[in-house]
Amino acid sequence: MSEYTPTGKPSRYRAKLDTLSDIKREMSKVYRESRSGLSDVQDSTKQIWMLQAIGKLIVDSELEERIAKLENNL
């Protein structure tokens, strides 16, 4: 569901997506909106998929940092 401003430009949605907790919160929001009929299920599915991809990047990035620290200690 995209909302448009009077100028015809889509409004920009901002959400903090820096941690897995942020991702979880946003996924829950998308789920609740979909269950409530506020957003299309297909759109919600796409948004959840994107959020999962961002979450995986966070995990991979954190693992990469931890491995680098361990290697530096050797």
Predicted model as a PDB file, atoms N, CA, C, CB and O in Angstrom, pLDDT in the B-factor column:
MODEL        1                                                                  
ATOM      1  N   MET A   1       0.843  -1.183   0.000  1.00 50.00           N  
ATOM      2  CA  MET A   1       0.000   0.000   0.000  1.00 50.00           C  
ATOM      3  C   MET A   1       0.879   1.233   0.000  1.00 50.00           C  
ATOM      4  CB  MET A   1      -0.954   0.005   1.211  1.00 50.00           C  
ATOM      5  O   MET A   1       1.550   1.505   0.995  1.00 50.00           O  
ATOM      6  N   SER A   2       0.893   1.962  -1.052  1.00 54.00           N  
ATOM      7  CA  SER A   2       1.683   3.183  -1.014  1.00 54.00           C  
ATOM      8  C   SER A   2       0.768   4.388  -1.001  1.00 54.00           C  
ATOM      9  CB  SER A   2       2.644   3.251  -2.205  1.00 54.00           C  
ATOM     10  O   SER A   2      -0.256   4.437  -1.683  1.00 54.00           O  
ATOM     11  N   GLU A   3       1.169   5.344  -0.213  1.00 59.00           N  
ATOM     12  CA  GLU A   3       0.402   6.574  -0.121  1.00 59.00           C  
ATOM     13  C   GLU A   3       1.104   7.633  -0.952  1.00 59.00           C  
ATOM     14  CB  GLU A   3       0.241   7.034   1.358  1.00 59.00           C  
ATOM     15  O   GLU A   3       2.329   7.632  -1.074  1.00 59.00           O  
ATOM     16  N   TYR A   4       0.325   8.530  -1.520  1.00 53.00           N  
ATOM     17  CA  TYR A   4       0.911   9.567  -2.357  1.00 53.00           C  
ATOM     18  C   TYR A   4       0.626  10.937  -1.773  1.00 53.00           C  
ATOM     19  CB  TYR A   4       0.376   9.476  -3.788  1.00 53.00           C  
ATOM     20  O   TYR A   4      -0.451  11.210  -1.244  1.00 53.00           O  
ATOM     21  N   THR A   5       1.634  11.786  -1.889  1.00 57.00           N  
ATOM     22  CA  THR A   5       1.468  13.160  -1.459  1.00 57.00           C  
ATOM     23  C   THR A   5       0.750  13.915  -2.569  1.00 57.00           C  
ATOM     24  CB  THR A   5       2.838  13.819  -1.116  1.00 57.00           C  
ATOM     25  O   THR A   5       0.650  13.407  -3.685  1.00 57.00           O  
ATOM     26  N   PRO A   6       0.254  15.105  -2.294  1.00 58.00           N  
ATOM     27  CA  PRO A   6      -0.446  15.868  -3.331  1.00 58.00           C  
ATOM     28  C   PRO A   6       0.386  16.104  -4.590  1.00 58.00           C  
ATOM     29  CB  PRO A   6      -0.876  17.191  -2.772  1.00 58.00           C  
ATOM     30  O   PRO A   6      -0.180  16.303  -5.665  1.00 58.00           O  
ATOM     31  N   THR A   7       1.711  16.087  -4.483  1.00 68.00           N  
ATOM     32  CA  THR A   7       2.553  16.309  -5.655  1.00 68.00           C  
ATOM     33  C   THR A   7       2.691  15.047  -6.497  1.00 68.00           C  
ATOM     34  CB  THR A   7       3.929  16.799  -5.229  1.00 68.00           C  
ATOM     35  O   THR A   7       3.294  15.089  -7.570  1.00 68.00           O  
ATOM     36  N   GLY A   8       2.145  13.926  -6.033  1.00 71.00           N  
ATOM     37  CA  GLY A   8       2.220  12.682  -6.768  1.00 71.00           C  
ATOM     38  C   GLY A   8       3.437  11.842  -6.431  1.00 71.00           C  
ATOM     39  O   GLY A   8       3.588  10.740  -6.958  1.00 71.00           O  
ATOM     40  N   LYS A   9       4.311  12.341  -5.559  1.00 77.00           N  
ATOM     41  CA  LYS A   9       5.479  11.570  -5.169  1.00 77.00           C  
ATOM     42  C   LYS A   9       5.089  10.620  -4.039  1.00 77.00           C  
ATOM     43  CB  LYS A   9       6.644  12.504  -4.738  1.00 77.00           C  
ATOM     44  O   LYS A   9       4.342  11.001  -3.138  1.00 77.00           O  
ATOM     45  N   PRO A  10       5.593   9.381  -4.084  1.00 78.00           N  
ATOM     46  CA  PRO A  10       5.277   8.462  -2.987  1.00 78.00           C  
ATOM     47  C   PRO A  10       5.915   8.940  -1.687  1.00 78.00           C  
ATOM     48  CB  PRO A  10       5.754   7.033  -3.321  1.00 78.00           C  
ATOM     49  O   PRO A  10       7.033   9.453  -1.683  1.00 78.00           O  
ATOM     50  N   SER A  11       5.188   8.764  -0.588  1.00 84.00           N  
ATOM     51  CA  SER A  11       5.758   9.135   0.706  1.00 84.00           C  
ATOM     52  C   SER A  11       6.838   8.114   1.056  1.00 84.00           C  
ATOM     53  CB  SER A  11       4.654   9.199   1.823  1.00 84.00           C  
ATOM     54  O   SER A  11       6.741   6.944   0.686  1.00 84.00           O  
ATOM     55  N   ARG A  12       7.843   8.556   1.757  1.00 85.00           N  
ATOM     56  CA  ARG A  12       8.976   7.697   2.081  1.00 85.00           C  
ATOM     57  C   ARG A  12       8.796   7.122   3.474  1.00 85.00           C  
ATOM     58  CB  ARG A  12      10.306   8.473   1.983  1.00 85.00           C  
ATOM     59  O   ARG A  12       8.603   7.860   4.440  1.00 85.00           O  
ATOM     60  N   TYR A  13       8.858   5.801   3.572  1.00 87.00           N  
ATOM     61  CA  TYR A  13       8.724   5.125   4.858  1.00 87.00           C  
ATOM     62  C   TYR A  13      10.111   4.881   5.428  1.00 87.00           C  
ATOM     63  CB  TYR A  13       7.939   3.789   4.716  1.00 87.00           C  
ATOM     64  O   TYR A  13      10.995   4.379   4.733  1.00 87.00           O  
ATOM     65  N   ARG A  14      10.297   5.230   6.668  1.00 89.00           N  
ATOM     66  CA  ARG A  14      11.584   5.020   7.321  1.00 89.00           C  
ATOM     67  C   ARG A  14      11.382   4.122   8.533  1.00 89.00           C  
ATOM     68  CB  ARG A  14      12.230   6.373   7.734  1.00 89.00           C  
ATOM     69  O   ARG A  14      10.469   4.306   9.339  1.00 89.00           O  
ATOM     70  N   ALA A  15      12.268   3.150   8.626  1.00 92.00           N  
ATOM     71  CA  ALA A  15      12.262   2.258   9.781  1.00 92.00           C  
ATOM     72  C   ALA A  15      13.707   1.934  10.128  1.00 92.00           C  
ATOM     73  CB  ALA A  15      11.440   0.953   9.497  1.00 92.00           C  
ATOM     74  O   ALA A  15      14.538   1.750   9.239  1.00 92.00           O  
ATOM     75  N   LYS A  16      13.999   1.865  11.394  1.00 94.00           N  
ATOM     76  CA  LYS A  16      15.338   1.506  11.836  1.00 94.00           C  
ATOM     77  C   LYS A  16      15.502   0.004  11.605  1.00 94.00           C  
ATOM     78  CB  LYS A  16      15.575   1.893  13.349  1.00 94.00           C  
ATOM     79  O   LYS A  16      14.718  -0.793  12.121  1.00 94.00           O  
ATOM     80  N   LEU A  17      16.512  -0.381  10.835  1.00 96.00           N  
ATOM     81  CA  LEU A  17      16.741  -1.784  10.503  1.00 96.00           C  
ATOM     82  C   LEU A  17      18.206  -2.158  10.741  1.00 96.00           C  
ATOM     83  CB  LEU A  17      16.346  -2.064   9.037  1.00 96.00           C  
ATOM     84  O   LEU A  17      18.837  -2.811   9.910  1.00 96.00           O  
ATOM     85  N   ASP A  18      18.732  -1.732  11.887  1.00 96.00           N  
ATOM     86  CA  ASP A  18      20.145  -1.935  12.179  1.00 96.00           C  
ATOM     87  C   ASP A  18      20.446  -3.215  12.951  1.00 96.00           C  
ATOM     88  CB  ASP A  18      20.660  -0.773  12.946  1.00 96.00           C  
ATOM     89  O   ASP A  18      21.575  -3.704  12.924  1.00 96.00           O  
ATOM     90  N   THR A  19      19.452  -3.758  13.634  1.00 97.00           N  
ATOM     91  CA  THR A  19      19.670  -4.951  14.446  1.00 97.00           C  
ATOM     92  C   THR A  19      18.604  -5.989  14.116  1.00 97.00           C  
ATOM     93  CB  THR A  19      19.648  -4.604  15.959  1.00 97.00           C  
ATOM     94  O   THR A  19      17.595  -5.688  13.478  1.00 97.00           O  
ATOM     95  N   LEU A  20      18.852  -7.222  14.566  1.00 97.00           N  
ATOM     96  CA  LEU A  20      17.847  -8.262  14.354  1.00 97.00           C  
ATOM     97  C   LEU A  20      16.548  -7.938  15.097  1.00 97.00           C  
ATOM     98  CB  LEU A  20      18.390  -9.623  14.810  1.00 97.00           C  
ATOM     99  O   LEU A  20      15.465  -8.310  14.644  1.00 97.00           O  
ATOM    100  N   SER A  21      16.653  -7.255  16.223  1.00 97.00           N  
ATOM    101  CA  SER A  21      15.448  -6.832  16.943  1.00 97.00           C  
ATOM    102  C   SER A  21      14.640  -5.835  16.117  1.00 97.00           C  
ATOM    103  CB  SER A  21      15.822  -6.213  18.298  1.00 97.00           C  
ATOM    104  O   SER A  21      13.410  -5.883  16.112  1.00 97.00           O  
ATOM    105  N   ASP A  22      15.328  -4.936  15.423  1.00 97.00           N  
ATOM    106  CA  ASP A  22      14.648  -3.988  14.537  1.00 97.00           C  
ATOM    107  C   ASP A  22      13.925  -4.729  13.419  1.00 97.00           C  
ATOM    108  CB  ASP A  22      15.653  -2.977  13.945  1.00 97.00           C  
ATOM    109  O   ASP A  22      12.782  -4.413  13.088  1.00 97.00           O  
ATOM    110  N   ILE A  23      14.604  -5.722  12.839  1.00 98.00           N  
ATOM    111  CA  ILE A  23      14.017  -6.510  11.753  1.00 98.00           C  
ATOM    112  C   ILE A  23      12.790  -7.258  12.262  1.00 98.00           C  
ATOM    113  CB  ILE A  23      15.054  -7.505  11.170  1.00 98.00           C  
ATOM    114  O   ILE A  23      11.749  -7.283  11.605  1.00 98.00           O  
ATOM    115  N   LYS A  24      12.921  -7.857  13.424  1.00 98.00           N  
ATOM    116  CA  LYS A  24      11.810  -8.605  14.028  1.00 98.00           C  
ATOM    117  C   LYS A  24      10.601  -7.693  14.248  1.00 98.00           C  
ATOM    118  CB  LYS A  24      12.249  -9.240  15.368  1.00 98.00           C  
ATOM    119  O   LYS A  24       9.465  -8.072  13.962  1.00 98.00           O  
ATOM    120  N   ARG A  25      10.858  -6.498  14.756  1.00 97.00           N  
ATOM    121  CA  ARG A  25       9.784  -5.537  15.010  1.00 97.00           C  
ATOM    122  C   ARG A  25       9.073  -5.169  13.700  1.00 97.00           C  
ATOM    123  CB  ARG A  25      10.346  -4.265  15.695  1.00 97.00           C  
ATOM    124  O   ARG A  25       7.845  -5.115  13.644  1.00 97.00           O  
ATOM    125  N   GLU A  26       9.865  -4.917  12.646  1.00 97.00           N  
ATOM    126  CA  GLU A  26       9.286  -4.532  11.364  1.00 97.00           C  
ATOM    127  C   GLU A  26       8.529  -5.695  10.727  1.00 97.00           C  
ATOM    128  CB  GLU A  26      10.379  -4.035  10.418  1.00 97.00           C  
ATOM    129  O   GLU A  26       7.470  -5.490  10.134  1.00 97.00           O  
ATOM    130  N   MET A  27       9.060  -6.911  10.844  1.00 97.00           N  
ATOM    131  CA  MET A  27       8.357  -8.083  10.317  1.00 97.00           C  
ATOM    132  C   MET A  27       7.001  -8.262  11.021  1.00 97.00           C  
ATOM    133  CB  MET A  27       9.227  -9.356  10.489  1.00 97.00           C  
ATOM    134  O   MET A  27       5.993  -8.576  10.388  1.00 97.00           O  
ATOM    135  N   SER A  28       7.005  -8.059  12.321  1.00 97.00           N  
ATOM    136  CA  SER A  28       5.764  -8.174  13.086  1.00 97.00           C  
ATOM    137  C   SER A  28       4.748  -7.138  12.627  1.00 97.00           C  
ATOM    138  CB  SER A  28       6.039  -8.014  14.586  1.00 97.00           C  
ATOM    139  O   SER A  28       3.555  -7.426  12.526  1.00 97.00           O  
ATOM    140  N   LYS A  29       5.223  -5.945  12.354  1.00 97.00           N  
ATOM    141  CA  LYS A  29       4.340  -4.876  11.875  1.00 97.00           C  
ATOM    142  C   LYS A  29       3.736  -5.247  10.525  1.00 97.00           C  
ATOM    143  CB  LYS A  29       5.108  -3.541  11.766  1.00 97.00           C  
ATOM    144  O   LYS A  29       2.533  -5.096  10.315  1.00 97.00           O  
ATOM    145  N   VAL A  30       4.578  -5.735   9.606  1.00 97.00           N  
ATOM    146  CA  VAL A  30       4.097  -6.134   8.280  1.00 97.00           C  
ATOM    147  C   VAL A  30       3.071  -7.259   8.419  1.00 97.00           C  
ATOM    148  CB  VAL A  30       5.280  -6.584   7.375  1.00 97.00           C  
ATOM    149  O   VAL A  30       2.036  -7.245   7.752  1.00 97.00           O  
ATOM    150  N   TYR A  31       3.356  -8.226   9.281  1.00 97.00           N  
ATOM    151  CA  TYR A  31       2.435  -9.342   9.504  1.00 97.00           C  
ATOM    152  C   TYR A  31       1.085  -8.854  10.026  1.00 97.00           C  
ATOM    153  CB  TYR A  31       3.045 -10.344  10.488  1.00 97.00           C  
ATOM    154  O   TYR A  31       0.035  -9.252   9.522  1.00 97.00           O  
ATOM    155  N   ARG A  32       1.125  -7.990  11.039  1.00 97.00           N  
ATOM    156  CA  ARG A  32      -0.128  -7.491  11.618  1.00 97.00           C  
ATOM    157  C   ARG A  32      -0.938  -6.700  10.593  1.00 97.00           C  
ATOM    158  CB  ARG A  32       0.163  -6.613  12.843  1.00 97.00           C  
ATOM    159  O   ARG A  32      -2.162  -6.823  10.538  1.00 97.00           O  
ATOM    160  N   GLU A  33      -0.252  -5.882   9.776  1.00 96.00           N  
ATOM    161  CA  GLU A  33      -0.957  -5.112   8.743  1.00 96.00           C  
ATOM    162  C   GLU A  33      -1.604  -6.040   7.721  1.00 96.00           C  
ATOM    163  CB  GLU A  33       0.010  -4.142   8.039  1.00 96.00           C  
ATOM    164  O   GLU A  33      -2.721  -5.796   7.267  1.00 96.00           O  
ATOM    165  N   SER A  34      -0.899  -7.094   7.367  1.00 97.00           N  
ATOM    166  CA  SER A  34      -1.438  -8.049   6.399  1.00 97.00           C  
ATOM    167  C   SER A  34      -2.636  -8.789   6.984  1.00 97.00           C  
ATOM    168  CB  SER A  34      -0.354  -9.050   5.967  1.00 97.00           C  
ATOM    169  O   SER A  34      -3.666  -8.931   6.324  1.00 97.00           O  
ATOM    170  N   ARG A  35      -2.501  -9.257   8.215  1.00 96.00           N  
ATOM    171  CA  ARG A  35      -3.601  -9.978   8.879  1.00 96.00           C  
ATOM    172  C   ARG A  35      -4.827  -9.093   9.061  1.00 96.00           C  
ATOM    173  CB  ARG A  35      -3.144 -10.508  10.239  1.00 96.00           C  
ATOM    174  O   ARG A  35      -5.958  -9.578   9.051  1.00 96.00           O  
ATOM    175  N   SER A  36      -4.600  -7.811   9.224  1.00 97.00           N  
ATOM    176  CA  SER A  36      -5.708  -6.872   9.436  1.00 97.00           C  
ATOM    177  C   SER A  36      -6.328  -6.407   8.127  1.00 97.00           C  
ATOM    178  CB  SER A  36      -5.229  -5.668  10.224  1.00 97.00           C  
ATOM    179  O   SER A  36      -7.317  -5.674   8.132  1.00 97.00           O  
ATOM    180  N   GLY A  37      -5.753  -6.827   7.013  1.00 96.00           N  
ATOM    181  CA  GLY A  37      -6.275  -6.417   5.717  1.00 96.00           C  
ATOM    182  C   GLY A  37      -5.833  -5.028   5.294  1.00 96.00           C  
ATOM    183  O   GLY A  37      -6.388  -4.462   4.352  1.00 96.00           O  
ATOM    184  N   LEU A  38      -4.842  -4.471   5.977  1.00 96.00           N  
ATOM    185  CA  LEU A  38      -4.359  -3.132   5.648  1.00 96.00           C  
ATOM    186  C   LEU A  38      -3.363  -3.146   4.499  1.00 96.00           C  
ATOM    187  CB  LEU A  38      -3.724  -2.496   6.863  1.00 96.00           C  
ATOM    188  O   LEU A  38      -3.114  -2.111   3.881  1.00 96.00           O  
ATOM    189  N   SER A  39      -2.789  -4.316   4.207  1.00 95.00           N  
ATOM    190  CA  SER A  39      -1.859  -4.428   3.090  1.00 95.00           C  
ATOM    191  C   SER A  39      -2.113  -5.729   2.348  1.00 95.00           C  
ATOM    192  CB  SER A  39      -0.395  -4.357   3.580  1.00 95.00           C  
ATOM    193  O   SER A  39      -2.633  -6.692   2.912  1.00 95.00           O  
ATOM    194  N   ASP A  40      -1.745  -5.744   1.092  1.00 95.00           N  
ATOM    195  CA  ASP A  40      -1.921  -6.904   0.236  1.00 95.00           C  
ATOM    196  C   ASP A  40      -0.969  -8.022   0.669  1.00 95.00           C  
ATOM    197  CB  ASP A  40      -1.685  -6.528  -1.242  1.00 95.00           C  
ATOM    198  O   ASP A  40       0.191  -7.761   0.987  1.00 95.00           O  
ATOM    199  N   VAL A  41      -1.451  -9.252   0.682  1.00 95.00           N  
ATOM    200  CA  VAL A  41      -0.645 -10.383   1.123  1.00 95.00           C  
ATOM    201  C   VAL A  41       0.593 -10.551   0.238  1.00 95.00           C  
ATOM    202  CB  VAL A  41      -1.482 -11.668   1.116  1.00 95.00           C  
ATOM    203  O   VAL A  41       1.674 -10.850   0.744  1.00 95.00           O  
ATOM    204  N   GLN A  42       0.448 -10.364  -1.061  1.00 96.00           N  
ATOM    205  CA  GLN A  42       1.602 -10.498  -1.954  1.00 96.00           C  
ATOM    206  C   GLN A  42       2.660  -9.435  -1.658  1.00 96.00           C  
ATOM    207  CB  GLN A  42       1.157 -10.398  -3.419  1.00 96.00           C  
ATOM    208  O   GLN A  42       3.855  -9.732  -1.656  1.00 96.00           O  
ATOM    209  N   ASP A  43       2.227  -8.209  -1.411  1.00 96.00           N  
ATOM    210  CA  ASP A  43       3.171  -7.146  -1.052  1.00 96.00           C  
ATOM    211  C   ASP A  43       3.846  -7.448   0.281  1.00 96.00           C  
ATOM    212  CB  ASP A  43       2.454  -5.785  -0.985  1.00 96.00           C  
ATOM    213  O   ASP A  43       5.050  -7.247   0.442  1.00 96.00           O  
ATOM    214  N   SER A  44       3.056  -7.931   1.229  1.00 97.00           N  
ATOM    215  CA  SER A  44       3.605  -8.264   2.548  1.00 97.00           C  
ATOM    216  C   SER A  44       4.635  -9.379   2.438  1.00 97.00           C  
ATOM    217  CB  SER A  44       2.481  -8.678   3.514  1.00 97.00           C  
ATOM    218  O   SER A  44       5.670  -9.341   3.104  1.00 97.00           O  
ATOM    219  N   THR A  45       4.355 -10.373   1.597  1.00 97.00           N  
ATOM    220  CA  THR A  45       5.292 -11.474   1.398  1.00 97.00           C  
ATOM    221  C   THR A  45       6.614 -10.955   0.855  1.00 97.00           C  
ATOM    222  CB  THR A  45       4.700 -12.524   0.446  1.00 97.00           C  
ATOM    223  O   THR A  45       7.680 -11.380   1.301  1.00 97.00           O  
ATOM    224  N   LYS A  46       6.552 -10.050  -0.090  1.00 97.00           N  
ATOM    225  CA  LYS A  46       7.766  -9.463  -0.662  1.00 97.00           C  
ATOM    226  C   LYS A  46       8.531  -8.664   0.392  1.00 97.00           C  
ATOM    227  CB  LYS A  46       7.414  -8.560  -1.861  1.00 97.00           C  
ATOM    228  O   LYS A  46       9.759  -8.721   0.457  1.00 97.00           O  
ATOM    229  N   GLN A  47       7.796  -7.921   1.213  1.00 97.00           N  
ATOM    230  CA  GLN A  47       8.449  -7.125   2.248  1.00 97.00           C  
ATOM    231  C   GLN A  47       9.123  -8.031   3.278  1.00 97.00           C  
ATOM    232  CB  GLN A  47       7.430  -6.198   2.937  1.00 97.00           C  
ATOM    233  O   GLN A  47      10.239  -7.748   3.713  1.00 97.00           O  
ATOM    234  N   ILE A  48       8.456  -9.113   3.668  1.00 98.00           N  
ATOM    235  CA  ILE A  48       9.040 -10.056   4.623  1.00 98.00           C  
ATOM    236  C   ILE A  48      10.301 -10.677   4.031  1.00 98.00           C  
ATOM    237  CB  ILE A  48       8.018 -11.161   5.003  1.00 98.00           C  
ATOM    238  O   ILE A  48      11.301 -10.839   4.732  1.00 98.00           O  
ATOM    239  N   TRP A  49      10.261 -11.025   2.743  1.00 98.00           N  
ATOM    240  CA  TRP A  49      11.430 -11.605   2.095  1.00 98.00           C  
ATOM    241  C   TRP A  49      12.600 -10.626   2.144  1.00 98.00           C  
ATOM    242  CB  TRP A  49      11.109 -11.988   0.637  1.00 98.00           C  
ATOM    243  O   TRP A  49      13.727 -11.019   2.442  1.00 98.00           O  
ATOM    244  N   MET A  50      12.337  -9.359   1.854  1.00 97.00           N  
ATOM    245  CA  MET A  50      13.399  -8.347   1.893  1.00 97.00           C  
ATOM    246  C   MET A  50      13.946  -8.188   3.313  1.00 97.00           C  
ATOM    247  CB  MET A  50      12.873  -6.993   1.372  1.00 97.00           C  
ATOM    248  O   MET A  50      15.155  -8.062   3.508  1.00 97.00           O  
ATOM    249  N   LEU A  51      13.054  -8.194   4.293  1.00 98.00           N  
ATOM    250  CA  LEU A  51      13.495  -8.070   5.683  1.00 98.00           C  
ATOM    251  C   LEU A  51      14.343  -9.273   6.088  1.00 98.00           C  
ATOM    252  CB  LEU A  51      12.283  -7.931   6.625  1.00 98.00           C  
ATOM    253  O   LEU A  51      15.325  -9.117   6.813  1.00 98.00           O  
ATOM    254  N   GLN A  52      13.975 -10.472   5.630  1.00 98.00           N  
ATOM    255  CA  GLN A  52      14.787 -11.658   5.917  1.00 98.00           C  
ATOM    256  C   GLN A  52      16.181 -11.511   5.312  1.00 98.00           C  
ATOM    257  CB  GLN A  52      14.100 -12.931   5.375  1.00 98.00           C  
ATOM    258  O   GLN A  52      17.175 -11.872   5.941  1.00 98.00           O  
ATOM    259  N   ALA A  53      16.254 -10.981   4.093  1.00 98.00           N  
ATOM    260  CA  ALA A  53      17.553 -10.781   3.437  1.00 98.00           C  
ATOM    261  C   ALA A  53      18.406  -9.794   4.235  1.00 98.00           C  
ATOM    262  CB  ALA A  53      17.360 -10.270   1.986  1.00 98.00           C  
ATOM    263  O   ALA A  53      19.606 -10.009   4.407  1.00 98.00           O  
ATOM    264  N   ILE A  54      17.797  -8.723   4.717  1.00 98.00           N  
ATOM    265  CA  ILE A  54      18.529  -7.741   5.525  1.00 98.00           C  
ATOM    266  C   ILE A  54      18.999  -8.390   6.823  1.00 98.00           C  
ATOM    267  CB  ILE A  54      17.643  -6.500   5.828  1.00 98.00           C  
ATOM    268  O   ILE A  54      20.132  -8.173   7.254  1.00 98.00           O  
ATOM    269  N   GLY A  55      18.135  -9.183   7.442  1.00 98.00           N  
ATOM    270  CA  GLY A  55      18.503  -9.889   8.668  1.00 98.00           C  
ATOM    271  C   GLY A  55      19.681 -10.825   8.456  1.00 98.00           C  
ATOM    272  O   GLY A  55      20.578 -10.900   9.295  1.00 98.00           O  
ATOM    273  N   LYS A  56      19.680 -11.538   7.340  1.00 98.00           N  
ATOM    274  CA  LYS A  56      20.794 -12.442   7.033  1.00 98.00           C  
ATOM    275  C   LYS A  56      22.088 -11.647   6.856  1.00 98.00           C  
ATOM    276  CB  LYS A  56      20.493 -13.269   5.758  1.00 98.00           C  
ATOM    277  O   LYS A  56      23.149 -12.086   7.299  1.00 98.00           O  
ATOM    278  N   LEU A  57      22.005 -10.491   6.217  1.00 98.00           N  
ATOM    279  CA  LEU A  57      23.192  -9.654   6.059  1.00 98.00           C  
ATOM    280  C   LEU A  57      23.736  -9.197   7.408  1.00 98.00           C  
ATOM    281  CB  LEU A  57      22.873  -8.442   5.190  1.00 98.00           C  
ATOM    282  O   LEU A  57      24.950  -9.139   7.607  1.00 98.00           O  
ATOM    283  N   ILE A  58      22.843  -8.877   8.326  1.00 97.00           N  
ATOM    284  CA  ILE A  58      23.272  -8.468   9.669  1.00 97.00           C  
ATOM    285  C   ILE A  58      24.013  -9.615  10.345  1.00 97.00           C  
ATOM    286  CB  ILE A  58      22.057  -8.026  10.529  1.00 97.00           C  
ATOM    287  O   ILE A  58      25.092  -9.417  10.903  1.00 97.00           O  
ATOM    288  N   VAL A  59      23.435 -10.814  10.296  1.00 97.00           N  
ATOM    289  CA  VAL A  59      24.065 -11.981  10.919  1.00 97.00           C  
ATOM    290  C   VAL A  59      25.422 -12.259  10.276  1.00 97.00           C  
ATOM    291  CB  VAL A  59      23.149 -13.224  10.800  1.00 97.00           C  
ATOM    292  O   VAL A  59      26.414 -12.463  10.975  1.00 97.00           O  
ATOM    293  N   ASP A  60      25.463 -12.266   8.951  1.00 98.00           N  
ATOM    294  CA  ASP A  60      26.719 -12.530   8.245  1.00 98.00           C  
ATOM    295  C   ASP A  60      27.776 -11.486   8.586  1.00 98.00           C  
ATOM    296  CB  ASP A  60      26.484 -12.561   6.733  1.00 98.00           C  
ATOM    297  O   ASP A  60      28.946 -11.823   8.771  1.00 98.00           O  
ATOM    298  N   SER A  61      27.375 -10.234   8.668  1.00 97.00           N  
ATOM    299  CA  SER A  61      28.303  -9.155   8.985  1.00 97.00           C  
ATOM    300  C   SER A  61      28.867  -9.324  10.397  1.00 97.00           C  
ATOM    301  CB  SER A  61      27.606  -7.792   8.848  1.00 97.00           C  
ATOM    302  O   SER A  61      30.065  -9.147  10.619  1.00 97.00           O  
ATOM    303  N   GLU A  62      27.996  -9.666  11.347  1.00 96.00           N  
ATOM    304  CA  GLU A  62      28.442  -9.861  12.726  1.00 96.00           C  
ATOM    305  C   GLU A  62      29.393 -11.049  12.827  1.00 96.00           C  
ATOM    306  CB  GLU A  62      27.239 -10.069  13.656  1.00 96.00           C  
ATOM    307  O   GLU A  62      30.387 -10.994  13.550  1.00 96.00           O  
ATOM    308  N   LEU A  63      29.084 -12.127  12.095  1.00 97.00           N  
ATOM    309  CA  LEU A  63      29.970 -13.291  12.099  1.00 97.00           C  
ATOM    310  C   LEU A  63      31.326 -12.952  11.489  1.00 97.00           C  
ATOM    311  CB  LEU A  63      29.326 -14.454  11.335  1.00 97.00           C  
ATOM    312  O   LEU A  63      32.367 -13.375  11.993  1.00 97.00           O  
ATOM    313  N   GLU A  64      31.305 -12.192  10.413  1.00 97.00           N  
ATOM    314  CA  GLU A  64      32.537 -11.773   9.759  1.00 97.00           C  
ATOM    315  C   GLU A  64      33.420 -10.977  10.720  1.00 97.00           C  
ATOM    316  CB  GLU A  64      32.221 -10.938   8.513  1.00 97.00           C  
ATOM    317  O   GLU A  64      34.631 -11.190  10.780  1.00 97.00           O  
ATOM    318  N   GLU A  65      32.812 -10.069  11.463  1.00 96.00           N  
ATOM    319  CA  GLU A  65      33.554  -9.272  12.440  1.00 96.00           C  
ATOM    320  C   GLU A  65      34.145 -10.145  13.536  1.00 96.00           C  
ATOM    321  CB  GLU A  65      32.650  -8.210  13.055  1.00 96.00           C  
ATOM    322  O   GLU A  65      35.293  -9.953  13.938  1.00 96.00           O  
ATOM    323  N   ARG A  66      33.359 -11.110  14.022  1.00 96.00           N  
ATOM    324  CA  ARG A  66      33.826 -11.988  15.093  1.00 96.00           C  
ATOM    325  C   ARG A  66      34.979 -12.868  14.625  1.00 96.00           C  
ATOM    326  CB  ARG A  66      32.678 -12.858  15.603  1.00 96.00           C  
ATOM    327  O   ARG A  66      35.939 -13.084  15.365  1.00 96.00           O  
ATOM    328  N   ILE A  67      34.887 -13.377  13.396  1.00 97.00           N  
ATOM    329  CA  ILE A  67      35.960 -14.207  12.848  1.00 97.00           C  
ATOM    330  C   ILE A  67      37.232 -13.381  12.686  1.00 97.00           C  
ATOM    331  CB  ILE A  67      35.540 -14.820  11.494  1.00 97.00           C  
ATOM    332  O   ILE A  67      38.326 -13.848  13.002  1.00 97.00           O  
ATOM    333  N   ALA A  68      37.083 -12.156  12.193  1.00 96.00           N  
ATOM    334  CA  ALA A  68      38.249 -11.279  12.020  1.00 96.00           C  
ATOM    335  C   ALA A  68      38.930 -11.020  13.366  1.00 96.00           C  
ATOM    336  CB  ALA A  68      37.830  -9.938  11.366  1.00 96.00           C  
ATOM    337  O   ALA A  68      40.158 -11.020  13.448  1.00 96.00           O  
ATOM    338  N   LYS A  69      38.147 -10.801  14.410  1.00 95.00           N  
ATOM    339  CA  LYS A  69      38.730 -10.579  15.743  1.00 95.00           C  
ATOM    340  C   LYS A  69      39.467 -11.819  16.233  1.00 95.00           C  
ATOM    341  CB  LYS A  69      37.637 -10.189  16.751  1.00 95.00           C  
ATOM    342  O   LYS A  69      40.561 -11.718  16.789  1.00 95.00           O  
ATOM    343  N   LEU A  70      38.864 -12.993  16.025  1.00 95.00           N  
ATOM    344  CA  LEU A  70      39.519 -14.239  16.444  1.00 95.00           C  
ATOM    345  C   LEU A  70      40.825 -14.451  15.684  1.00 95.00           C  
ATOM    346  CB  LEU A  70      38.581 -15.441  16.226  1.00 95.00           C  
ATOM    347  O   LEU A  70      41.829 -14.853  16.272  1.00 95.00           O  
ATOM    348  N   GLU A  71      40.814 -14.184  14.392  1.00 95.00           N  
ATOM    349  CA  GLU A  71      42.018 -14.352  13.582  1.00 95.00           C  
ATOM    350  C   GLU A  71      43.111 -13.373  14.013  1.00 95.00           C  
ATOM    351  CB  GLU A  71      41.690 -14.160  12.094  1.00 95.00           C  
ATOM    352  O   GLU A  71      44.293 -13.715  13.993  1.00 95.00           O  
ATOM    353  N   ASN A  72      42.730 -12.185  14.391  1.00 94.00           N  
ATOM    354  CA  ASN A  72      43.712 -11.194  14.842  1.00 94.00           C  
ATOM    355  C   ASN A  72      44.333 -11.582  16.165  1.00 94.00           C  
ATOM    356  CB  ASN A  72      43.068  -9.828  14.964  1.00 94.00           C  
ATOM    357  O   ASN A  72      45.467 -11.198  16.451  1.00 94.00           O  
ATOM    358  N   ASN A  73      43.607 -12.342  16.982  1.00 92.00           N  
ATOM    359  CA  ASN A  73      44.128 -12.768  18.276  1.00 92.00           C  
ATOM    360  C   ASN A  73      45.085 -13.959  18.170  1.00 92.00           C  
ATOM    361  CB  ASN A  73      42.983 -13.120  19.192  1.00 92.00           C  
ATOM    362  O   ASN A  73      45.779 -14.281  19.135  1.00 92.00           O  
ATOM    363  N   LEU A  74      45.127 -14.607  17.020  1.00 84.00           N  
ATOM    364  CA  LEU A  74      46.006 -15.778  16.863  1.00 84.00           C  
ATOM    365  C   LEU A  74      47.415 -15.388  16.606  1.00 84.00           C  
ATOM    366  CB  LEU A  74      45.533 -16.656  15.751  1.00 84.00           C  
ATOM    367  O   LEU A  74      48.277 -16.254  16.451  1.00 84.00           O  
TER     368      LEU A  74                                                      
ENDMDL                                                                          
END                                                                             
